[in-house]
């Protein structure tokens, strides 16, 4: 398990979750492309809360000193950031599936 691109400690912070959720969406999109297509924002929301709540309940010290209300609010921002990262970086830059520039050379 040491060769994974993330560690358990990454799941214990908002910034770590904001990076891991787009990775998880990309992996699910590779496995189930027809099912995931168009549902990325909803999936970012669900995965952010699933990973965040599970981390708080199972990882010792995860989100220490953060109450449940603050965790829920923080995970909302994680979901927005993860959806933005996926839409901007993954779709437009890495896969070049973004909008093509208007008036390109013919």
C-alpha positions, 0 to 999 in steps of 0.5 A: 500500500506504500505505492499509492499516490496518497496516504491515510493522512491525506484523508484527514485534512480538507486540502487532502480531500480536495485533491483525492476526490478528483482522483477518485472521480477520474478513476470511477470515470475510467471504470464506468464512463457511461454512468459517470459522464455528466454526473461529476459535480454530484459525485464530487459532493457525495464523495467529499462527504463520504470520505470526510465523514468516514475519515472523522469516524475512523482515522484517529486525530482526523479533523481534530478539534473540528465539530460536525457542523464545521466539518459539514461546511468544510466538506461543502467547500471541498466538494466545490473545489474538487468539482472545479479542479476536475472540470478545469484541470482534468477535462480542459487541460489534461484531456483537452475536452474543453471548449475549442477556441473560437475562430481557429485557423482553417 
